[in-house]
Amino acid sequence: MEDQVIGTHVIFPAAGHIIMILSAGYLSTLSEFEEFRHPRQPVHVSDLSIHAPLEMSKEIMLNIQTLVNFHNESDGSEISIHKRMERKEASKPWVCHAEAKFSSSIIDEDISNSNILDIAQLVSSLTPEDPNTFYESVHESGLNFGPTFRCIKQIWKGKMGTVCQFVIPNSGENYFVHPIASDAMIQALLMSQQQYMSHLTLPIKIANFSWYISLSPRIVYIFTQI
């Protein structure tokens, strides 16, 4: 977690909240009993709101719990993430840091053949930029990405949009949404701005995030339009 630091504080990233909510929603509704498998249908997070930064610390033990509230009348559920700090003298009260809605759907079309982008053709119409320029810019504003989360390796920008390339590492973990992938998508949105931020900007609301299929270790491209 020390790969994402704001000032001197290690803050749990928005991408981590997405993964926790997807996992809690899936495990409590769709997964097979006592066995974790990747979802067999698309799952979605909507109306994600981060109410307070979730600071991580090596000195203070944290209890984190995820609450799932089912809706009998719909396919979805409401999920919230809470933290409580444990101290020797007394435990602090539970604080809600984020909440969102979880749902699943059945796709009517073959996503493998829909909305396919010709990356090579798209990149040929864009201008390459150095991703280190972005990381240096956000570092000056107070947000420091360590080596693990400096994951964008190439950027191409132009009027049609922005393309970012990153690599999903072979970590051996059974992620159905790899933390690098979800964080890279948020970084790509920041990189697609015409000018990199001169002051600290962090996502506190995400309208929709949809998962369709797991990504094995490979080179991945993100296309953004603002």
TITIMI-992157 format. One record per residue (C-alpha): residue number from 1; x, y, z. Coordinates in Angstrom, 3 decimals. Example, Ala and Ser with C-alpha at 12.3 -4.5 7.8 and 13.67 -1.06 7.14 Angstrom:
residues 2
+-----+----------+----------+----------+
:  nr :       xx :       yy :       zz :
+-----+----------+----------+----------+
:   1 :   12.300 :   -4.500 :    7.800 :
:   2 :   13.670 :   -1.060 :    7.140 :
+-----+----------+----------+----------+
***
This chain:
residues 226
+-----+----------+----------+----------+
:  nr :       xx :       yy :       zz :
+-----+----------+----------+----------+
:   1 :    0.000 :    0.000 :    0.000 :
:   2 :    2.967 :    2.345 :    0.303 :
:   3 :    2.892 :    2.631 :   -3.479 :
:   4 :    0.116 :    5.246 :   -3.173 :
:   5 :    0.907 :    8.090 :   -0.803 :
:   6 :   -0.683 :   11.521 :   -0.416 :
:   7 :    1.848 :   13.766 :    1.245 :
:   8 :    3.070 :   11.502 :    4.047 :
:   9 :   -0.191 :    9.538 :    4.403 :
:  10 :   -0.858 :    6.120 :    2.878 :
:  11 :   -4.430 :    6.306 :    1.533 :
:  12 :   -6.485 :    3.342 :    0.340 :
:  13 :   -7.191 :    4.081 :   -3.356 :
:  14 :  -10.559 :    4.411 :   -5.073 :
:  15 :   -9.658 :    1.381 :   -7.205 :
:  16 :   -9.418 :   -0.660 :   -3.994 :
:  17 :  -12.936 :    0.373 :   -2.995 :
:  18 :  -14.232 :   -0.799 :   -6.386 :
:  19 :  -12.609 :   -4.212 :   -5.942 :
:  20 :  -13.890 :   -4.624 :   -2.365 :
:  21 :  -17.459 :   -3.770 :   -3.391 :
:  22 :  -17.384 :   -6.035 :   -6.445 :
:  23 :  -15.980 :   -8.895 :   -4.367 :
:  24 :  -18.446 :   -8.447 :   -1.491 :
:  25 :  -21.401 :   -8.179 :   -3.852 :
:  26 :  -20.368 :  -11.203 :   -5.878 :
:  27 :  -19.494 :  -13.425 :   -2.902 :
:  28 :  -22.764 :  -12.628 :   -1.117 :
:  29 :  -25.045 :  -13.166 :   -4.119 :
:  30 :  -23.572 :  -15.109 :   -7.036 :
:  31 :  -20.610 :  -17.205 :   -5.920 :
:  32 :  -20.799 :  -20.927 :   -5.344 :
:  33 :  -20.804 :  -22.118 :   -1.736 :
:  34 :  -17.326 :  -22.214 :   -0.174 :
:  35 :  -15.675 :  -21.826 :   -3.552 :
:  36 :  -14.395 :  -18.650 :   -5.158 :
:  37 :  -14.723 :  -18.575 :   -8.923 :
:  38 :  -14.824 :  -15.699 :  -11.324 :
:  39 :  -18.326 :  -14.421 :  -12.132 :
:  40 :  -20.070 :  -16.049 :  -15.079 :
:  41 :  -21.974 :  -12.884 :  -15.936 :
:  42 :  -21.223 :   -9.143 :  -15.880 :
:  43 :  -21.219 :   -7.441 :  -12.485 :
:  44 :  -21.508 :   -3.724 :  -11.860 :
:  45 :  -20.726 :   -1.061 :   -9.267 :
:  46 :  -22.781 :    2.123 :   -9.446 :
:  47 :  -23.108 :    5.336 :   -7.449 :
:  48 :  -19.820 :    4.831 :   -5.617 :
:  49 :  -19.255 :    7.603 :   -3.087 :
:  50 :  -16.113 :    7.921 :   -0.973 :
:  51 :  -17.101 :    9.880 :    2.126 :
:  52 :  -13.730 :    9.978 :    3.885 :
:  53 :  -10.162 :    8.954 :    3.069 :
:  54 :   -9.219 :    5.551 :    4.454 :
:  55 :   -5.733 :    6.026 :    5.869 :
:  56 :   -3.552 :    2.968 :    6.377 :
:  57 :   -0.943 :    2.783 :    9.114 :
:  58 :    1.632 :    0.268 :   10.318 :
:  59 :    1.464 :    1.640 :   13.865 :
:  60 :   -2.307 :    1.358 :   14.412 :
:  61 :   -4.333 :   -1.799 :   13.856 :
:  62 :   -7.370 :   -1.265 :   11.652 :
:  63 :  -10.563 :   -3.288 :   11.530 :
:  64 :  -12.314 :   -3.016 :    8.182 :
:  65 :  -15.738 :   -4.503 :    7.503 :
:  66 :  -17.962 :   -4.583 :    4.448 :
:  67 :  -21.746 :   -4.562 :    4.951 :
:  68 :  -24.135 :   -5.873 :    2.295 :
:  69 :  -27.780 :   -4.787 :    2.372 :
:  70 :  -29.965 :   -6.863 :    0.056 :
:  71 :  -33.002 :   -5.593 :   -1.837 :
:  72 :  -35.700 :   -8.210 :   -2.229 :
:  73 :  -37.478 :   -6.228 :   -4.915 :
:  74 :  -34.463 :   -5.832 :   -7.178 :
:  75 :  -31.390 :   -7.641 :   -8.443 :
:  76 :  -29.034 :   -5.302 :   -6.650 :
:  77 :  -27.706 :   -4.616 :   -3.176 :
:  78 :  -26.194 :   -1.712 :   -1.273 :
:  79 :  -22.662 :   -2.166 :    0.044 :
:  80 :  -20.709 :   -0.006 :    2.468 :
:  81 :  -17.113 :   -0.100 :    3.734 :
:  82 :  -16.401 :    0.779 :    7.375 :
:  83 :  -13.229 :    1.212 :    9.408 :
:  84 :  -12.506 :    1.194 :   13.120 :
:  85 :   -9.162 :    2.030 :   14.689 :
:  86 :   -7.983 :   -0.182 :   17.523 :
:  87 :   -6.017 :    1.530 :   20.293 :
:  88 :   -4.755 :    0.211 :   23.600 :
:  89 :   -6.894 :    2.575 :   25.613 :
:  90 :  -10.146 :    2.093 :   23.670 :
:  91 :  -11.611 :    1.232 :   20.301 :
:  92 :  -12.854 :    4.049 :   18.139 :
:  93 :  -16.389 :    3.946 :   16.657 :
:  94 :  -16.997 :    2.502 :   13.202 :
:  95 :  -16.729 :    5.088 :   10.403 :
:  96 :  -18.320 :    4.645 :    6.963 :
:  97 :  -15.727 :    5.458 :    4.307 :
:  98 :  -17.494 :    4.428 :    1.108 :
:  99 :  -20.757 :    3.046 :   -0.187 :
: 100 :  -22.123 :    1.936 :   -3.549 :
: 101 :  -24.664 :   -0.286 :   -5.280 :
: 102 :  -23.851 :   -3.719 :   -6.681 :
: 103 :  -25.773 :   -5.506 :   -9.419 :
: 104 :  -25.368 :   -8.157 :  -12.090 :
: 105 :  -26.770 :   -8.549 :  -15.577 :
: 106 :  -27.041 :  -10.930 :  -18.488 :
: 107 :  -25.480 :   -9.669 :  -21.692 :
: 108 :  -27.563 :   -9.883 :  -24.860 :
: 109 :  -24.661 :   -9.665 :  -27.259 :
: 110 :  -21.265 :  -11.252 :  -27.666 :
: 111 :  -18.934 :   -8.729 :  -26.041 :
: 112 :  -15.960 :  -10.371 :  -27.703 :
: 113 :  -17.186 :   -9.035 :  -31.051 :
: 114 :  -18.797 :   -5.765 :  -30.011 :
: 115 :  -17.149 :   -2.365 :  -29.841 :
: 116 :  -13.795 :   -3.719 :  -30.965 :
: 117 :  -11.145 :   -1.034 :  -31.426 :
: 118 :   -8.276 :   -1.256 :  -33.878 :
: 119 :   -5.607 :   -0.057 :  -31.447 :
: 120 :   -2.841 :    0.120 :  -34.077 :
: 121 :   -4.954 :    2.293 :  -36.362 :
: 122 :   -6.154 :    4.458 :  -33.474 :
: 123 :   -2.641 :    4.996 :  -32.111 :
: 124 :   -1.364 :    5.990 :  -35.559 :
: 125 :   -3.630 :    9.062 :  -35.428 :
: 126 :   -2.469 :   10.133 :  -31.952 :
: 127 :    0.676 :   11.749 :  -30.554 :
: 128 :    2.880 :    9.772 :  -28.126 :
: 129 :    3.697 :   11.326 :  -24.758 :
: 130 :    5.975 :   10.344 :  -21.898 :
: 131 :    3.941 :    8.908 :  -18.968 :
: 132 :    6.674 :   10.031 :  -16.556 :
: 133 :    5.541 :   13.604 :  -17.216 :
: 134 :    2.189 :   12.724 :  -15.652 :
: 135 :    3.723 :   10.959 :  -12.648 :
: 136 :    6.102 :   13.873 :  -12.016 :
: 137 :    3.207 :   16.337 :  -12.259 :
: 138 :    0.997 :   14.530 :   -9.725 :
: 139 :    4.008 :   14.020 :   -7.443 :
: 140 :    4.498 :   17.797 :   -7.320 :
: 141 :    0.823 :   18.205 :   -6.357 :
: 142 :    1.206 :   15.738 :   -3.454 :
: 143 :    0.221 :   12.356 :   -4.920 :
: 144 :    3.077 :    9.861 :   -5.090 :
: 145 :    2.805 :    6.594 :   -7.035 :
: 146 :    5.439 :    4.019 :   -6.131 :
: 147 :    6.981 :    1.622 :   -8.669 :
: 148 :    4.099 :   -0.880 :   -8.581 :
: 149 :    1.410 :    1.668 :   -9.446 :
: 150 :    3.459 :    3.603 :  -11.994 :
: 151 :    1.812 :    1.125 :  -14.295 :
: 152 :    1.113 :    3.171 :  -17.442 :
: 153 :    3.978 :    2.450 :  -19.819 :
: 154 :    2.913 :    4.385 :  -22.921 :
: 155 :    0.442 :    7.188 :  -23.731 :
: 156 :   -0.945 :    8.473 :  -27.014 :
: 157 :   -3.161 :   11.576 :  -27.032 :
: 158 :   -5.163 :   13.475 :  -29.627 :
: 159 :   -8.553 :   14.888 :  -30.560 :
: 160 :  -10.097 :   11.410 :  -30.827 :
: 161 :   -9.139 :   10.540 :  -27.248 :
: 162 :   -6.317 :    9.010 :  -25.232 :
: 163 :   -4.833 :    5.513 :  -25.358 :
: 164 :   -2.783 :    4.183 :  -22.438 :
: 165 :   -0.843 :    0.930 :  -22.335 :
: 166 :   -0.145 :   -1.026 :  -19.154 :
: 167 :    0.869 :   -4.557 :  -18.200 :
: 168 :   -1.001 :   -6.867 :  -15.827 :
: 169 :    1.709 :   -8.694 :  -13.865 :
: 170 :    1.664 :  -12.408 :  -13.151 :
: 171 :    1.194 :  -12.194 :   -9.375 :
: 172 :   -0.262 :  -15.646 :   -8.823 :
: 173 :   -3.283 :  -14.203 :   -6.990 :
: 174 :   -6.826 :  -15.185 :   -7.964 :
: 175 :   -8.102 :  -11.692 :   -8.792 :
: 176 :  -11.097 :  -11.294 :  -11.017 :
: 177 :  -10.320 :   -7.561 :  -11.125 :
: 178 :   -6.589 :   -6.994 :  -10.788 :
: 179 :   -5.735 :   -3.898 :   -8.642 :
: 180 :   -3.335 :   -2.696 :  -11.327 :
: 181 :   -6.096 :   -2.826 :  -13.952 :
: 182 :   -8.678 :   -0.867 :  -11.935 :
: 183 :   -6.130 :    1.731 :  -10.824 :
: 184 :   -4.767 :    2.098 :  -14.369 :
: 185 :   -8.252 :    3.012 :  -15.609 :
: 186 :   -8.514 :    5.840 :  -13.074 :
: 187 :   -5.004 :    7.013 :  -13.949 :
: 188 :   -5.924 :    6.953 :  -17.641 :
: 189 :   -8.829 :    9.316 :  -16.985 :
: 190 :   -6.477 :   11.740 :  -15.233 :
: 191 :   -3.951 :   11.413 :  -18.069 :
: 192 :   -6.597 :   12.177 :  -20.696 :
: 193 :   -6.992 :   15.734 :  -19.412 :
: 194 :   -5.565 :   18.400 :  -21.659 :
: 195 :   -3.306 :   19.644 :  -18.890 :
: 196 :   -2.142 :   17.563 :  -15.965 :
: 197 :   -3.432 :   18.777 :  -12.634 :
: 198 :   -1.643 :   21.654 :  -10.957 :
: 199 :   -3.340 :   20.863 :   -7.646 :
: 200 :   -4.299 :   17.599 :   -5.982 :
: 201 :   -7.412 :   15.966 :   -7.459 :
: 202 :   -8.757 :   12.597 :   -6.337 :
: 203 :  -11.884 :   10.653 :   -7.357 :
: 204 :  -14.621 :   10.640 :   -4.707 :
: 205 :  -17.535 :    9.552 :   -6.928 :
: 206 :  -17.746 :    6.961 :   -9.688 :
: 207 :  -21.068 :    6.655 :  -11.509 :
: 208 :  -20.590 :    3.216 :  -13.082 :
: 209 :  -17.950 :    0.491 :  -13.251 :
: 210 :  -18.681 :   -2.779 :  -15.069 :
: 211 :  -16.719 :   -6.037 :  -15.092 :
: 212 :  -17.153 :   -8.373 :  -18.057 :
: 213 :  -14.225 :  -10.781 :  -18.161 :
: 214 :  -11.022 :  -11.527 :  -16.258 :
: 215 :   -7.720 :  -10.384 :  -17.732 :
: 216 :   -4.777 :  -12.747 :  -17.590 :
: 217 :   -1.219 :  -11.338 :  -17.365 :
: 218 :   -0.791 :   -9.442 :  -20.614 :
: 219 :   -0.344 :   -6.053 :  -22.265 :
: 220 :   -3.628 :   -4.100 :  -22.014 :
: 221 :   -4.809 :   -0.877 :  -23.663 :
: 222 :   -7.242 :    1.679 :  -22.219 :
: 223 :   -9.140 :    4.079 :  -24.480 :
: 224 :  -10.677 :    7.171 :  -22.878 :
: 225 :  -12.737 :   10.044 :  -24.253 :
: 226 :  -13.670 :   13.145 :  -22.281 :
+-----+----------+----------+----------+
***
